[in-house]
Amino acid sequence: MASGVKPRVKVPKKAAAGEAITIKTLISHKMESGQRKDSDGNTIPRSIINRFVCDFNGQNVIDVTVEPAVSTNPYFEFEAMVPEAGEFTFTWYDDDGSVYETSKKIAIG
């Protein structure tokens, strides 16, 4: 697991039923290409976020395959329809097998 990884998401606290909302996500992740060497000359293992998934109440909203050229601290902004109150779950997958997850609830109002 990469050190210092912190997922952050911004979701409105409430929305009208059927409203499209904007969701913003950022994960603090250094991203390591696997081509650099440490001070002892050993190759630093590759560690890149390779997939991002967002689900709402168990239904997939977005599923992104991230390519190796992605920058440090990947940022995603997208719109999602809110049919009912519930919870968004955000998951980032790392090449090293680590999975980072967070969630946010939204109310109908």
C-alpha positions as a Python dict, from the first residue, in 0.01 Angstrom:
ca = {
    (1, 'M'): (0, 0, 0),
    (2, 'A'): (135, 341, -96),
    (3, 'S'): (193, 577, 196),
    (4, 'G'): (14, 909, 237),
    (5, 'V'): (-280, 815, 13),
    (6, 'K'): (-591, 1015, 98),
    (7, 'P'): (-914, 1006, -105),
    (8, 'R'): (-1129, 1320, -98),
    (9, 'V'): (-1476, 1366, -246),
    (10, 'K'): (-1720, 1654, -268),
    (11, 'V'): (-2090, 1559, -290),
    (12, 'P'): (-2382, 1792, -208),
    (13, 'K'): (-2554, 1706, 121),
    (14, 'K'): (-2896, 1706, -47),
    (15, 'A'): (-3058, 1725, -390),
    (16, 'A'): (-3404, 1708, -547),
    (17, 'A'): (-3518, 1365, -669),
    (18, 'G'): (-3407, 1326, -1031),
    (19, 'E'): (-3159, 1613, -1012),
    (20, 'A'): (-2816, 1588, -1176),
    (21, 'I'): (-2542, 1681, -931),
    (22, 'T'): (-2171, 1746, -982),
    (23, 'I'): (-1931, 1521, -795),
    (24, 'K'): (-1562, 1604, -752),
    (25, 'T'): (-1299, 1352, -641),
    (26, 'L'): (-928, 1375, -576),
    (27, 'I'): (-694, 1112, -439),
    (28, 'S'): (-358, 1217, -299),
    (29, 'H'): (-128, 955, -451),
    (30, 'K'): (237, 999, -552),
    (31, 'M'): (218, 757, -849),
    (32, 'E'): (539, 565, -910),
    (33, 'S'): (623, 464, -1267),
    (34, 'G'): (839, 165, -1175),
    (35, 'Q'): (1132, 311, -1367),
    (36, 'R'): (1305, 511, -1093),
    (37, 'K'): (1565, 370, -855),
    (38, 'D'): (1608, 429, -483),
    (39, 'S'): (1934, 541, -317),
    (40, 'D'): (2061, 179, -314),
    (41, 'G'): (2003, 139, -689),
    (42, 'N'): (1697, -85, -651),
    (43, 'T'): (1400, -25, -878),
    (44, 'I'): (1108, 135, -694),
    (45, 'P'): (799, -81, -764),
    (46, 'R'): (528, 64, -987),
    (47, 'S'): (232, 207, -795),
    (48, 'I'): (-29, 377, -1012),
    (49, 'I'): (-404, 421, -970),
    (50, 'N'): (-536, 212, -1259),
    (51, 'R'): (-913, 221, -1203),
    (52, 'F'): (-1174, 447, -1043),
    (53, 'V'): (-1533, 338, -972),
    (54, 'C'): (-1833, 523, -828),
    (55, 'D'): (-2154, 345, -726),
    (56, 'F'): (-2482, 484, -592),
    (57, 'N'): (-2685, 248, -372),
    (58, 'G'): (-2508, -46, -536),
    (59, 'Q'): (-2567, 76, -895),
    (60, 'N'): (-2265, 171, -1104),
    (61, 'V'): (-2242, 542, -1191),
    (62, 'I'): (-1896, 557, -1349),
    (63, 'D'): (-1612, 310, -1406),
    (64, 'V'): (-1288, 457, -1541),
    (65, 'T'): (-980, 268, -1655),
    (66, 'V'): (-682, 491, -1584),
    (67, 'E'): (-379, 466, -1812),
    (68, 'P'): (-15, 487, -1690),
    (69, 'A'): (29, 846, -1814),
    (70, 'V'): (-210, 978, -1548),
    (71, 'S'): (-70, 1257, -1332),
    (72, 'T'): (0, 1253, -962),
    (73, 'N'): (-312, 1305, -746),
    (74, 'P'): (-578, 1206, -1005),
    (75, 'Y'): (-885, 1432, -1010),
    (76, 'F'): (-1223, 1329, -1152),
    (77, 'E'): (-1530, 1551, -1191),
    (78, 'F'): (-1857, 1413, -1326),
    (79, 'E'): (-2235, 1445, -1304),
    (80, 'A'): (-2468, 1187, -1154),
    (81, 'M'): (-2846, 1161, -1136),
    (82, 'V'): (-2991, 1129, -785),
    (83, 'P'): (-3319, 932, -803),
    (84, 'E'): (-3349, 885, -426),
    (85, 'A'): (-3166, 938, -97),
    (86, 'G'): (-2869, 710, -59),
    (87, 'E'): (-2496, 669, -53),
    (88, 'F'): (-2223, 714, -312),
    (89, 'T'): (-1927, 476, -279),
    (90, 'F'): (-1596, 571, -438),
    (91, 'T'): (-1320, 316, -500),
    (92, 'W'): (-969, 359, -639),
    (93, 'Y'): (-757, 57, -740),
    (94, 'D'): (-377, 64, -729),
    (95, 'D'): (-135, -148, -937),
    (96, 'D'): (17, -280, -616),
    (97, 'G'): (-318, -441, -520),
    (98, 'S'): (-424, -171, -274),
    (99, 'V'): (-785, -52, -278),
    (100, 'Y'): (-886, 286, -137),
    (101, 'E'): (-1252, 351, -63),
    (102, 'T'): (-1470, 624, 83),
    (103, 'S'): (-1839, 705, 75),
    (104, 'K'): (-2077, 1001, 107),
    (105, 'K'): (-2449, 1011, 181),
    (106, 'I'): (-2698, 1237, 6),
    (107, 'A'): (-3049, 1328, 117),
    (108, 'I'): (-3352, 1427, -90),
    (109, 'G'): (-3481, 1768, 0),
}
